[in-house]
């Protein structure tokens, strides 16, 4: 049986063949020796790139006789294949290649939002990286070195199977590979030891999930979950190597990102679909249940209720049912408050002025209001929602709700009024009409119960309640 079966056989045929292959090799190879092809690779790379070989020697792959050649072997039909020291190999080992052994993980990953991460290409984020920050090209260095390294992009193949340096190296989790597959297993299971323990570390997720617009790593660090993990890290780290990783069983507190989003419970198996237990999507300007877009498009998907039930099972490994249910009510109320008070009103007003041409609508970010609106939902709004989702009160409040409110009242509304005034002064009748419509909508929003305080619309009873609260605060902190 040739050593290139890893790339030659379909997943359904592979497992029985693998057993035959390795059981047949064992006597001839006297123990744990890799294939002759891999030994040839090692013989050179131990001096050329010893770090890679050292990583592999620590891996489970090495213990299973899976080596360089078994993963990197390329067929003649592989357009990224090239001749190298007597072998035909490919630089990229794609998820499709990994599926020869890891078929279930491949299917789960293919169904996940991670695999679709490269869909960011062409989004507002890429307008920033390609135009505002960049050189007006799709492969702007700002995009290549920033966006693509987390989200992924298409890896282009040059003549002779070599990879375009504008698109490689790239281990973005949604990378578009030459063989048509999506993703990069090494985005999380870093080369070349592909450690299970390393992939489970919070910092591994924090490589991409951090920063001003999605600070999950920072939120986790300030949460009780993160603090409990840090306090018990030396005790838990050895357990991360185990195949089984169940909250409440292997470890009794301090769950990591992977434990909640991917880990097993007594009822649920491990999954490589990281969104399988998420019930809200907190990414867009207005949050919606995770299945809303698919249902609107007529696609049958896993319902948000089922996703939530599975996450609650994870929570139930350590928490009582009442605690979990009450926490979800608090979380939902925060998302709904953001949507109703800021997300929907700001989005409606913004879309009105763009549609009417009161600001330019041919390109984003050439008007101040566009930056303001973007920061309101993409940065502050996300932080408020993510903070609540992960029990990070400082991010929910001071990096979230407070900054959303400050952005809305002190920047968005004044800038919108400037746009309205300019429209009213226009000689274009259509723009005057549109400006009046926006003015009317803004007035209605600011007169609503959630915003009327801003224009002095509090009732006498509400003012009295505020006064009493202030007096009680002063009394509590009064000097004796």
N, C-alpha and C positions, 0 to 999 in steps of 0.2 A: 504493500500500500504506500503510495508516494506521500512525502511529507506535506505536499501542498493541498491536502484535502481540506484544510481550514477555509480556503477561498474557493475550492472547486465544487463542494457539495452543498446542497440546500440544507437549511436547518432541520427539516423533517427527516432527512436521511443521515444527518451527521452523527447523532448521539450513538446509535448502535455501531456505526463504522468506527467511531472514536474508540469505543471500548475494545473492538477487535484490533484496531491499529496499535494502541498502546500495550495491550496485553501481549500482542505479538512481538513488539519491540523489546519488552523488558528483558527476556533472557539474553538477547544479542547485545544489549547495551549495558549489561552488568550494573543494574541499579538505577540511579537517578540521572543518567547521562542524557543530555538533549540529543536531537537528531544530528546527523553528520553535517547537514546544511547549516544548522544553527551553530554548531561547534566551529564551523568555518567562519561564520560572522563574528563569533566571540573572539576567535583567535586574532582577528584584526582590531576589533573595537576595544578590546581590553587595553590596548596601547593608544589608540586614536581617541576614544571617548570612554574612558574607564568609568565615569560616573553613571552612564547609561547602563553599562554592564552590571555595575554594583547595585543599582536599583533593581534590575531584573532578578539578580541573585537573591534578593530579599522578598521576591514576589511569590504569590500562590501559583502563578504561571510556571515559574521555574520548577516548583515542586510537582507540577502536573506535566512536565516535559513540553510545555508550550513555550517556544522560543522565538527568536527574531524572524527566522524564515517562515515559520508557521503563520505568523501574523502579517508579515510584509510581502509575502510571495504574491506576484501579479501574473495574471493570465495575459496572453497576447492581445485579447480584446479590451483589456483595461487601458484606457487612454492616458492614464497617469503612470503607467508602468514604464520602466526603463532598465537597461542592462547595467549591472553593477557587479563586477568581479565574478563573472560567470553565471550570475543569477539574474532573473527578471523580477524586479521588486517594485513596490509603490511606497512612496513616503507616507502617505496618509493611510492609517488604519481606521476605516469608517465604522459607524454603528452597524452597517450591513455586514461588514466583515466580522465584527464581534458577535453578531447574531448566530454565527455558526455554532457557538457554544452557549450563548446567552440569549436564546430565542424569546423567552418570556420577558426578560428585561427590555429587549429591543422593541417588542410590541407595545409594552407599557410606555416606554419613552416616546415612541412614534405618536402615541395618542395624547401626549402631554403638551402643555403650553411651552415648555422648554424647547421642544423640537421646532416650534414655530417662532422662535425668538428673532430670526432674521427677517421676519415680516416688518420689523421696524424700518427697514430700508424704504425710503420715500416718505417717512413720517415727518412730523414737525421736528423731532429730534435730529433727523438727518438734514433737514433744511438748515438747522443751526450749524451742524458739523461741516456741511458741504458749501454753504453760502455765507452765512453770517461769520462763522469762525474760519471757514476754509477758503479754497481757491476756485470755487465754482465747478468742481469736478466731482464725479461720483466717488472716485478714489482719493478724495481729499485726505491729506495726512491726519487731519483732525478726526475724520471718520474712521480711518484705518487703525489709528493708534488708540482711539477712544471707543466709539460705539461698537465697532466690529469685534473687538477683543472679548466682549461679553456676549453680545447678541449673535455674532457670527455673520458671515457674508459668503457669497459664492467664491469658491477657490477655483481660479482659472488655471488651465493647463497650457503650457507653452510647448513648442516643438521638442520632441524627444522625451516627453513625459515629465519635464521639469515644471515646477510650480511658479506662477507669476509672483514675484516678490511684493507686489502691491496687495496681494491677497493671501500670502503665506509668509511667516507663521500665522496661524489663526486657530484657536481652540474655542471659539465662541460656541455657546451651547446650542445655537440654532444653525450652525454652519451648513452651507449647501455644498455637498461633496461631489467630486467628479463622477462617482458611481450612481448619483441620483438620490442618495440617502440624505437625511437631515440629521444634523447634530454632531456632537463630539463627545464620546464617552470620557475622553481624557480632560474634558472641561472640569469634571469633578473627580474622576479617578486618574490622578496625574501620572504621566509617564515617569518611569517604566516599571514601577512596582505596583501601580494600580491598587493601592492600599484601600481596603474597606474601612479601616479605622480613620485614615486621613480624610476620606470622603465624608465621614460622619461628623467631622469637627465643625463647629459653628463658623470658624474662620474660613472654611472652605466655601460656604455659602456667601460669606461676607466679602469674598473676592469681587462679586458683582452687586450683591444686595446691600449697598451702603451708600452714603452720600446724601446730598440735599433733597433729592427727589424720591428716594426709596431707601431710607436708612434702617432697614430691618436689622442689620448687624448691631448698630448703635442702640436700637430699641431693645433688642434681645439682651444686650449687655446690661442695660439699666433695669430690666424686668426681674421679677423674683425668680423666674425660670433660669435666666442667665446667671444671676448671683448664686443660686443653688448649685448650678453646674460648676461654676468657678471654685466654689468652696469645696467641692468634692471631686475635682477634676483628677487628681492623682489616683483616687480610688476607682473612678469610672473608666479612665483611659484604657487600662488593660482589657476591659470588657468589650470595648469597641471593636476588637479584632474578632470577636465571636460572630458566627453567622446569625445567631439569634440575638435580637436587640429589642427587648420588649419593656416599655415603661411599666414600672411597678413590679417587675420580676427581676431582670438583671440589675436594674437600678431603681431606687425608690423615689428619687426626686431629681430635679435639674435636667429636664429633657432638652435635647438639642433640636435644631431646625429639622434635621432628617428624622429624628425620632417621632415628631408629631406629623410631619408631612409625608413621610415615606415608610416609617417603621411599622413593625407588626404589633398586633395586640393579641390577646387570647382569642379574639374572634376574627381579626383581619390579617391577611398576609402582608409581607413587605411589598411595596409598589415603587416603580420608577416613574410613575405619573405623579409629579409633585403637586399638581392642582386637583387631584382626585378628591381631596377633602376640603376644598375651599368653596364657600357658599356665596360670597360676595366677590365681585371684581372691583378692586380699589384703585385701579390704574387710571380710568378715564375721568373726564371733567365731572361727570355725574355717575355715581356708582349704581350698578344694577346687579341683580342676582346673576350668578356666573353662567347660567344657561339661557339667559334672556335673548342674547343675540342669535344663538343657534335655533331657538324655538321660533323666533321671528322669521328666520330664513327657512323654516320648515325642516330643520335637521333634528333627528331624534338623538338626544344625548342624555347622559347621566344627570338627573335632576339635582337642583341645588339642595332640596330637602334630604335626598339620599347622601349627598356629599357632607352635609352638616351632621347627619346622623352618624356617619363614619368618624368624623372628627370628634364628635362628642363621645364616641366609644374610646378614642384615644385619651381624651380628657378624663374619662371615667376610670382609667387605670390608676389615677392618683386622687381624683376629686369625687365628691358625692354628687349625685344627679341634680339636687337642688342648687348646688353651687354652680354647676356647669350651665344649667338653664338660666339662672339669674345673670350670670356673666354674659351670655349671649344676648339677653335683653338689653343690658347696658351697651354692648357693642353695637347692636342694631340701632339703638336710639342715637348714638353718636353719628353713625353713617347717615341716618335719616335727617338729623339736624343739619349736617353739612350740606346734604343734597338740597333740602328745602330752603335753607337760609342763604346759602351762597352759590352752590353748584348750579342749580337750575336758573335762578335769576340772572347771575352773571353770564351764563352761557346764552340765554335767550337774548339779552341785551347786546352781547358781543356779536352774535349771529345777525341780529337786525342791522347793526351799523355796517357790517361787512357786506351783507347781501344788497343793501341799498347803495353801496358805494360811498358811504360817508367816510370810510377809511379805505385805503387801497386793498383790493382783494386778489391781486395777481400774484403776490408773494407775501409770505408772512414775515413779521418782525421788522418791517420798515416803518411801522407806526408805534409810538410809545405804548398805546393802549394794548397792542398785541403782546408786548413783553409783560405788561402788568397782568393781563388775563392769564397768560401762560404760567407765570409764577404763582398766581392765586390757586390754580387747580393742580398744576403739575408738580409744584414744590410744597407749598404750605398745605394745600388741601389733601395731598397724599399723606403727608406726615401726620396730620390729625387723624386720618382714617387708619393708617398703619399702626400708629401709636396705640389706638384703642384696640386694634385686632391682636396686638402682641403684649398688651398690658404694660405699656411704657407711658406713664402719666405725664412725664415732662415733655415728651414728644407730642402727646395728644394736646396738651395745653400750650406751653410756651413756644415750642417750635411748630405747633399746628394751629389750633383754634385762634390763639391770639394773633398770629401773623396772618392768617386768613382774614380775620376781621380788620386788622390794620390795613392790609392791602386793599380790601374792598372799600372801606369807608374813606380812607385818607388818600388813596391813589385812583382806584378804578372809577368810583363815582365822580370825583372832580374831573378826571380826564375824559370821562364819557360826556360830562356837561360841556366841556370844551368842544368836543366833536359835534354835539347837538347845536351849540351856538354857531359854529362855523357853517353847519348845514342850513340853519335858519337864515343866515346871511347870504346864502348862495343865490345866484340868478337862475339856477336850475330848479324848475318847479318840482320835479320829481324828488330832488334832494331835500327841498323845503318840506314837502309832504312827508318824506321818510323821517326827517328830523323831528317833526311834530309827533309822529307815531312813537318814536323812541322816547321822546320826552314824556308822553302820556304813560307809556309802560313803566318808565323809571319812577314817575310819580306814584303810580299804583303800588309798585314794589315798596317804596319807602313809606307809604301809608299803611302797609300791612302790619299785622301784629308783631312780626319778627323784627321789623325795622323802624317802626314809628318813633321809637325813643330817639333816633338820630336827628329828627327834626322837631324835637320837643313835644312829641305826641303821647307822652306818658300820662295816665290818668292821675287824679289827685290821690287815689288809693295806692297806686303803684309808687308814686313819689313818697308817700308816707311810709310805705314798706321799706323803701331804700333808706330813708332817714333813720328808721328804727334800727335797721341792720348796722348802719354806720355808728350810731350811738352805742350799740352793744359792743361793737368792735373796740371803740375807744375806751369803754368801761373795762373790758377785759385786760387791756394793756395799759390802763392808767397807773401812774406812779402812786405808791401808798403815801 
